[in-house]
């Protein structure tokens, strides 16, 4: 029997998905909600040379371990314990450490391709797409990858025009047709956050009655 609800948040790189997820989570007690970043489920590339790893297309669906992600979410939704991987973005490998999670009534999954996989979509109680202008997304991506992921300015820009933008147009943007709601500007949209919080509360009541 399903014991939790799953909220999926998709959108382009730097669109505000993470901030939206965290701002929704703030409206609930920490024991009741968990935010899972889809990037934690990148495939481990430790078996290939580092220079080749760095040139992999991390914005293509094949970069993600969807099967492990779906298995862990199924476990969490059924009340079990899952080991969430911790990804090393500098070396493009799984760190070997995990975060053990269980018992959360609200699970928020955010990632550029959160709405890509049909089976994953079918697991969700609410599907959200964050719509933000491309120039704003690029600026945010530059700041994030340089400050938090140890990347150089040149490598981020090259990756953006080589893979990020074309993959967004081919795989990410089309998934907004699957969304229940499209949110402009992500985590900065306070009205949308209030509305989404109300909907999550309604879903929790339905779960409890069920």
VMD Tcl script that draws the C-alpha trace (Angstrom):
set ca {
  {0.00 0.00 0.00}
  {1.32 3.41 -0.97}
  {2.34 5.40 2.10}
  {3.72 8.59 0.55}
  {3.07 10.99 -2.30}
  {5.54 11.82 -5.08}
  {5.89 15.29 -6.62}
  {7.94 15.61 -9.82}
  {9.56 18.93 -10.77}
  {11.18 19.23 -14.21}
  {12.53 22.12 -16.25}
  {15.69 23.33 -17.93}
  {19.05 23.68 -16.23}
  {19.03 26.71 -13.92}
  {15.28 27.18 -14.22}
  {14.71 27.24 -10.45}
  {13.65 23.62 -9.87}
  {15.74 23.10 -6.76}
  {14.66 26.35 -5.16}
  {11.01 25.59 -5.91}
  {11.37 22.13 -4.38}
  {13.04 23.48 -1.25}
  {10.53 26.30 -0.83}
  {7.65 23.83 -1.01}
  {9.44 21.59 1.49}
  {9.84 24.48 3.93}
  {6.08 24.50 4.45}
  {6.17 21.02 5.99}
  {8.01 19.48 8.94}
  {11.43 18.02 7.99}
  {10.38 14.52 9.06}
  {7.53 14.58 6.55}
  {9.31 15.71 3.39}
  {12.41 14.86 1.39}
  {13.82 16.51 -1.74}
  {15.72 14.16 -4.06}
  {17.92 15.61 -6.80}
  {17.79 13.51 -9.93}
  {21.46 14.31 -10.60}
  {22.31 11.99 -7.70}
  {21.38 9.18 -10.09}
  {23.90 9.87 -12.81}
  {25.60 6.67 -13.93}
  {28.95 6.01 -12.25}
  {31.65 6.69 -14.85}
  {34.55 5.46 -12.72}
  {35.37 2.73 -15.24}
  {36.53 5.13 -17.96}
  {39.41 7.69 -18.07}
  {38.71 11.07 -16.43}
  {39.24 13.10 -19.62}
  {36.60 11.00 -21.39}
  {34.20 11.24 -18.45}
  {34.31 15.03 -18.58}
  {33.16 15.01 -22.20}
  {30.16 12.78 -21.64}
  {26.70 14.16 -22.42}
  {25.17 14.60 -18.97}
  {21.96 16.12 -20.36}
  {20.93 13.06 -22.36}
  {18.46 10.57 -20.81}
  {21.11 7.84 -21.07}
  {23.21 9.69 -18.47}
  {20.75 8.72 -15.74}
  {20.19 5.42 -13.98}
  {16.40 5.49 -14.27}
  {16.02 1.89 -13.12}
  {17.78 2.51 -9.80}
  {15.89 5.77 -9.35}
  {12.51 4.10 -9.89}
  {13.45 1.21 -7.60}
  {14.48 3.56 -4.78}
  {11.35 5.70 -5.19}
  {9.14 2.61 -5.14}
  {10.80 1.53 -1.91}
  {10.29 4.95 -0.32}
  {6.68 5.22 -1.48}
  {5.96 1.86 0.14}
  {7.49 2.91 3.44}
  {10.86 1.17 3.08}
  {14.41 2.46 3.42}
  {16.43 3.51 0.36}
  {20.08 4.42 -0.06}
  {20.25 7.67 -2.05}
  {23.59 7.93 -3.91}
  {25.93 10.88 -3.40}
  {27.47 11.91 -6.72}
  {30.96 13.37 -7.11}
  {30.54 16.05 -9.80}
  {34.25 16.78 -10.05}
  {35.26 13.20 -10.87}
  {31.92 12.15 -12.44}
  {31.57 9.12 -10.20}
  {29.41 8.01 -7.30}
  {31.26 8.88 -4.12}
  {30.59 5.49 -2.54}
  {28.64 7.17 0.27}
  {24.85 7.17 0.47}
  {22.09 8.89 2.42}
  {19.65 6.50 4.08}
  {16.07 7.75 3.86}
  {12.67 6.42 4.90}
  {9.37 7.46 6.44}
  {8.70 10.70 4.53}
  {5.09 11.34 3.55}
  {6.12 13.79 0.82}
  {8.83 12.95 -1.73}
  {9.87 15.71 -4.13}
  {11.96 14.65 -7.12}
  {13.56 17.46 -9.11}
  {15.65 17.23 -12.25}
  {15.77 18.29 -15.88}
  {14.28 14.97 -17.00}
  {12.02 14.24 -14.04}
  {9.05 13.95 -16.43}
  {10.84 12.04 -19.20}
  {10.32 8.39 -18.22}
  {6.70 7.15 -18.59}
  {6.91 4.72 -15.66}
  {8.34 7.44 -13.46}
  {5.58 9.86 -14.45}
  {2.96 7.26 -13.58}
  {4.36 7.08 -10.05}
  {3.80 10.81 -9.50}
  {0.85 12.42 -7.77}
  {1.69 15.83 -9.21}
  {3.86 16.81 -12.17}
  {5.37 20.31 -12.41}
  {7.41 21.99 -15.15}
  {9.38 25.16 -14.39}
  {9.55 27.61 -17.32}
  {12.37 30.18 -17.23}
  {14.04 32.23 -20.00}
  {17.19 30.69 -21.49}
  {19.50 33.62 -20.67}
  {18.53 33.48 -17.00}
  {19.05 29.72 -16.93}
  {22.52 30.02 -18.48}
  {23.59 32.62 -15.92}
  {22.41 30.42 -13.06}
  {24.15 27.37 -14.53}
  {27.44 29.25 -14.80}
  {27.27 30.33 -11.17}
  {26.30 26.86 -9.90}
  {28.84 24.81 -11.86}
  {31.76 27.15 -11.13}
  {31.04 27.68 -7.43}
  {29.62 24.29 -6.43}
  {30.95 21.77 -8.94}
  {34.51 22.96 -9.45}
  {34.12 23.74 -13.16}
  {35.91 26.39 -15.22}
  {34.02 29.17 -17.03}
  {35.23 27.94 -20.41}
  {34.16 24.33 -19.82}
  {30.67 25.34 -18.67}
  {30.08 27.56 -21.70}
  {31.40 24.94 -24.12}
  {29.22 22.24 -22.55}
  {26.18 24.50 -22.65}
  {26.34 25.14 -26.39}
  {27.54 21.65 -27.30}
  {25.10 19.52 -25.31}
  {23.00 21.38 -22.73}
  {21.03 23.62 -25.09}
  {20.42 21.03 -27.84}
  {19.45 18.39 -25.25}
  {17.06 20.86 -23.64}
  {15.34 21.44 -26.95}
  {15.24 17.73 -27.84}
  {14.40 16.09 -24.51}
  {13.59 18.54 -21.71}
  {11.29 21.16 -23.23}
  {8.93 18.55 -24.79}
  {8.21 17.04 -21.36}
  {6.24 20.10 -20.28}
  {3.31 18.60 -22.19}
  {3.11 16.00 -19.42}
  {2.98 18.56 -16.62}
  {-0.12 19.17 -14.55}
  {1.04 22.75 -14.05}
  {3.71 25.01 -15.60}
  {5.36 27.45 -13.18}
  {7.18 30.57 -14.43}
  {10.44 31.43 -12.63}
  {10.43 28.46 -10.24}
  {11.31 29.13 -6.61}
  {10.83 32.88 -6.90}
  {7.13 32.51 -7.70}
  {5.61 32.87 -4.24}
  {2.00 32.68 -5.45}
  {2.68 29.38 -7.20}
  {4.43 28.01 -4.10}
  {1.38 28.81 -1.97}
  {-0.94 27.14 -4.46}
  {1.27 24.06 -4.76}
  {1.53 23.78 -0.97}
  {-2.26 23.78 -0.71}
  {-2.44 21.01 -3.32}
  {0.15 18.93 -1.49}
  {-1.85 19.29 1.72}
  {-4.92 18.06 -0.16}
  {-2.99 15.05 -1.50}
  {-1.83 14.20 2.01}
  {-5.42 14.21 3.26}
  {-6.44 11.89 0.42}
  {-3.52 9.59 1.26}
  {-4.58 9.48 4.90}
  {-8.19 8.68 4.00}
  {-7.02 6.00 1.59}
}
mol new
graphics top color blue
foreach p $ca { graphics top sphere $p radius 0.5 }
foreach p [lrange $ca 0 end-1] q [lrange $ca 1 end] { graphics top cylinder $p $q radius 0.2 }
display resetview
